[in-house]
Amino acid sequence: MKKLVLLAVMAFGFVCSSSAQDVTFGIKGGLNFSTVKFDSDMGGASPDGKTGFYIGGLADFGISEKFHIQPEAIFSFEGADDYDMTYLNIPVLAKFYVVEGFNIQAGPQFGFLLDSDEDSEFLKTMNFGLSFGAGYELPAGVFFDARYNLGLSDVLDVDVADAVGAELKTRGFMVGLGYRF
């Protein structure tokens, strides 16, 4: 996992130092519909989801007219049913503009657990997943986007996961709006 974080930081540094045609910054926020997927030797379950919110910032690096790289830093309040988790998520998205204003986006997401309800000592502090979605940008700088986050890493502590033969993965759907400066 440390190698993935290092790779993301290096990619972000490369993008920042490249000769991007256009760099914009912005803020965003919206609703987060999240849940967790629990699998064990005795079966699996997905508890009822949780509706939370997210807020954060972004940098948009225009590599070409149709292709952009967009790293973000997002505080996300997520979890499931009666279990709250707060993450600092760092997605690094590749955006492809299909037509004027409309883009599709995909890329890795690195999550850092900031807080959780009781039993947080049973959770890993790092989460890794994939994000993919779409967005629409208005000429005035306002944009709308929707994104699905698929957690790939098991967020249960290794000792706990081995002891009970289980794994826990996060899932989430985000919908929101933002503004580019």
Protein Blocks (a to p, Z undefined) as FASTA:
>chain_A
ZZmmmmmmmmmmmmmmmccfbdcddddddddddddddddfkbccdddddddddddddddd
dfblmbccddddddddedehjaccddddddddddddfbghiacdddddddddfbdcehkl
mpcfbdcddddddddddfkopacdddddddfbdfbdfklmmmnopacddddddddddddZ
Z
